Amino acid sequence: MAQAKTVLNSAAAQLPALERTRLQFEHALAVLVGQPAPVFHLGEAPLQVAPVAIVAGVPSTLIEHRPDIFAAERRMASANAAIGAALGASGWIV
């Protein structure tokens, strides 16, 4: 019960920041569609579609297509290349 109350209080504490972020995105959309921000409003509605069920044993190739995973892999490859270039410039044999 205490853990559930902690989760509830944490979610309640995050609500003002999330509402502010939503309002900022709503204003950005208003600018993109050429309407004044105070007039433009998106209605709040729950999701109409159920989340996609992910079966156990999802191939790792699906994970590789996630943008954050792909970006991390590219940063790692770039760092490895920089290490190789630094070692080569210093005369170390790799």
C-alpha positions in Angstrom: 0.0 0.0 0.0 2.9 2.4 0.8 4.5 1.7 -2.5 1.3 2.4 -4.4 0.9 5.7 -2.5 4.4 6.6 -3.4 3.8 5.9 -7.1 0.6 8.0 -6.9 2.3 10.9 -5.2 5.1 10.7 -7.7 2.6 10.8 -10.6 0.8 13.7 -9.0 4.0 15.6 -8.6 4.9 15.2 -12.3 1.4 16.4 -13.5 2.2 20.1 -13.6 5.3 19.7 -15.6 3.6 17.4 -18.1 0.7 19.8 -18.5 3.2 22.6 -19.1 4.9 20.5 -21.8 1.6 19.6 -23.4 0.7 23.3 -23.6 4.1 24.1 -25.1 3.5 21.5 -27.8 0.0 22.7 -28.4 1.3 26.3 -28.9 4.0 25.0 -31.3 1.3 23.2 -33.3 -0.7 26.4 -33.4 2.2 28.2 -34.9 2.7 25.5 -37.5 -1.0 25.7 -38.6 -1.0 29.5 -38.5 -3.5 30.0 -35.7 -3.1 32.2 -32.6 -2.0 30.0 -29.7 -4.8 31.2 -27.3 -7.4 30.1 -29.8 -5.9 26.8 -30.9 -6.8 23.9 -28.6 -6.5 20.1 -29.0 -9.1 18.1 -27.1 -8.0 15.7 -24.5 -9.0 12.2 -25.2 -7.8 8.8 -24.0 -6.2 6.5 -26.5 -8.7 4.8 -28.8 -6.5 2.0 -29.8 -5.2 -0.7 -27.5 -1.4 -1.0 -27.2 0.2 -3.5 -29.5 0.9 -6.8 -27.8 4.6 -7.7 -27.9 5.1 -11.5 -27.9 7.9 -13.1 -25.9 11.1 -13.7 -27.9 10.9 -10.6 -30.0 13.9 -10.7 -32.4 16.7 -8.4 -31.5 16.5 -6.9 -35.0 13.4 -5.0 -33.9 15.4 -3.5 -31.0 18.1 -2.4 -33.5 15.5 -0.2 -35.3 14.8 1.9 -32.2 16.2 5.4 -32.8 17.8 5.6 -29.4 19.5 2.3 -29.8 20.7 3.1 -33.3 22.0 6.5 -32.2 23.9 4.9 -29.3 25.4 2.3 -31.7 26.6 5.1 -34.0 28.1 7.1 -31.1 30.0 4.0 -29.9 31.3 3.4 -33.5 32.4 7.0 -33.7 34.2 6.8 -30.3 35.9 3.6 -31.4 37.1 5.3 -34.6 38.4 8.3 -32.6 40.3 5.9 -30.3 41.8 4.2 -33.3 42.8 7.5 -34.9 44.4 8.7 -31.7 46.4 5.5 -31.2 47.5 5.7 -34.9 48.6 9.3 -34.5 50.5 8.5 -31.3 52.5 5.7 -33.0 51.0 2.8 -31.0 50.5 -0.4 -33.0 47.1 -1.8 -32.6 
